[in-house]
Amino acid sequence: MTLPIDSRELRRAFGQFGTGVTIVTTREPDGTPRGFTANSFSSVSLDPPLVLVCIAKSAASAGIFSNAPCFAVNVLAEDQKEASNVFATQRPDKFESVDWQESSNGIPLITGTLASFECNRFSIVEAGDHVILIGQVEAFSVREGRPLLYYRGAYLTLGFEAPLIHAASRQAETVLGGIFERDGAVLFEIDSASGTISLPSIGKNGDIITHSQLIKSLATFGIRANVDFVYAVFEEEVPGRVSIYYRGHADGETRTAMAFIPFDDIDLDRIIDPACRSMLTRYIGEARQKSFAVYMGNETEGVIRPVG
Ligand SMILES: Cc1cc2nc3c(=O)[nH]c(=O)nc-3n(C[C@H](O)[C@H](O)[C@H](O)COP(=O)(O)O)c2cc1C
């Protein structure tokens, strides 16, 4: 006897498969451009060159795409999250929010993508609540850059989130923190009762947390922060906890629980966490020399990888 499939769990299981993100475009017979965000894209065959993408029968444009003689698949770059969000709605003005141009056969091609595939319809396969559009690639373009990724229902970008994927895949508790600098001073949280200082950080069990949540949480304290790159990844003494620290810049008026402390005035003994203490010691040394490296390892041993 097979157990009934729990569709919520199935959706969660499908979400374990990380993908890129595309926008699939075509034109209605009257010329109106149409497009939708899709992560169901896959390459299928080199000879003949075939690709596929699945469209939900419930999508407003399902009928248009099922009947379209040609369509294009635009592979999004990491800075095209906004376009992805817009094309995942039913807004009638989607194409006004992006730059695009026409392919030789009149299909809209979105500007700034990593690749685009202009396809003629090869075949259409009905598959449950979706229709599989199989296209034969007639022309394509390719550009260097980092992709926009989609994993477990959230966007990821390689530059910042690769360590998070690693941590999440190990079901580790993740702490996300930052060394935020302003004019030779580092932002600290200050515990006036104990006199200890710590780097701003957030952490949640199980969920994927991203650097944007860290930035948002600082904004609630009146701090405008931005993140430049991952500075250190380390496992702490607490089993299963991975700490990821970004390096960035911050500005704004600090309130009582926070302060920018100049490098020379940072009293490392007031930092309780030994891993953070050694990371900061390294940071201050490197900041003085203006060269940065990414640290990967545990508290006591690891490798330092220069940031490319
Ligand atoms: C990252 C992401 C991936 C998506 N992938 C697909 C997909 O592969 N197939 C699909 O039918 N809808 C997918 N969607 C949802 C559609 O983009 C959404 O239903 C959209 O409204 C369809 O456009 P339309 O209603 O104008 O046809 C995805 C949405 C997001 C955010």
The ligand as an SDF file (V2000), in Angstrom:
LIG
                    3D

 31 33  0  0  0  0  0  0  0  0999 V2000
   11.2510   31.7490   -8.7270 C   0  0  0  0  0  0  0  0  0  0  0  0
    9.9310   31.4420   -9.3740 C   0  0  0  0  0  0  0  0  0  0  0  0
    9.8210   30.3750  -10.2490 C   0  0  0  0  0  0  0  0  0  0  0  0
    8.6160   30.0830  -10.8840 C   0  0  0  0  0  0  0  0  0  0  0  0
    8.5540   29.0370  -11.7600 N   0  0  0  0  0  0  0  0  0  0  0  0
    7.4150   28.7750  -12.4170 C   0  0  0  0  0  0  0  0  0  0  0  0
    7.3620   27.7420  -13.3880 C   0  0  0  0  0  0  0  0  0  0  0  0
    8.3570   27.0740  -13.6770 O   0  0  0  0  0  0  0  0  0  0  0  0
    6.1920   27.5210  -14.0260 N   0  0  0  0  0  0  0  0  0  0  0  0
    5.0700   28.2690  -13.7600 C   0  0  0  0  0  0  0  0  0  0  0  0
    4.0230   28.0200  -14.3770 O   0  0  0  0  0  0  0  0  0  0  0  0
    5.0830   29.2570  -12.8320 N   0  0  0  0  0  0  0  0  0  0  0  0
    6.2320   29.5280  -12.1670 C   0  0  0  0  0  0  0  0  0  0  0  0
    6.2760   30.5440  -11.2590 N   0  0  0  0  0  0  0  0  0  0  0  0
    5.0570   31.3130  -10.9880 C   0  0  0  0  0  0  0  0  0  0  0  0
    4.7150   32.2510  -12.1750 C   0  0  0  0  0  0  0  0  0  0  0  0
    5.7780   33.1030  -12.4790 O   0  0  0  0  0  0  0  0  0  0  0  0
    3.4690   33.0840  -11.8040 C   0  0  0  0  0  0  0  0  0  0  0  0
    2.3800   32.2040  -11.5980 O   0  0  0  0  0  0  0  0  0  0  0  0
    3.0680   34.1270  -12.8370 C   0  0  0  0  0  0  0  0  0  0  0  0
    1.9660   34.8370  -12.3510 O   0  0  0  0  0  0  0  0  0  0  0  0
    2.6940   33.5780  -14.1680 C   0  0  0  0  0  0  0  0  0  0  0  0
    2.4310   34.6740  -15.0320 O   0  0  0  0  0  0  0  0  0  0  0  0
    0.9960   34.8470  -15.7210 P   0  0  0  0  0  0  0  0  0  0  0  0
   -0.0250   34.6480  -14.6240 O   0  0  0  0  0  0  0  0  0  0  0  0
    1.0130   36.2400  -16.2980 O   0  0  0  0  0  0  0  0  0  0  0  0
    0.9030   33.7790  -16.7610 O   0  0  0  0  0  0  0  0  0  0  0  0
    7.4640   30.8570  -10.6180 C   0  0  0  0  0  0  0  0  0  0  0  0
    7.5690   31.9420   -9.7280 C   0  0  0  0  0  0  0  0  0  0  0  0
    8.7890   32.2340   -9.1150 C   0  0  0  0  0  0  0  0  0  0  0  0
    8.9030   33.3960   -8.1690 C   0  0  0  0  0  0  0  0  0  0  0  0
  1  2  1  0
  2  3  1  0
  2 30  2  0
  3  4  2  0
  4  5  1  0
  4 28  1  0
  5  6  2  0
  6  7  1  0
  6 13  1  0
  7  8  2  0
  7  9  1  0
  9 10  1  0
 10 11  2  0
 10 12  1  0
 12 13  2  0
 13 14  1  0
 14 15  1  0
 14 28  1  0
 15 16  1  0
 16 17  1  0
 16 18  1  0
 18 19  1  0
 18 20  1  0
 20 21  1  0
 20 22  1  0
 22 23  1  0
 23 24  1  0
 24 25  2  0
 24 26  1  0
 24 27  1  0
 28 29  2  0
 29 30  1  0
 30 31  1  0
M  END
$$$$
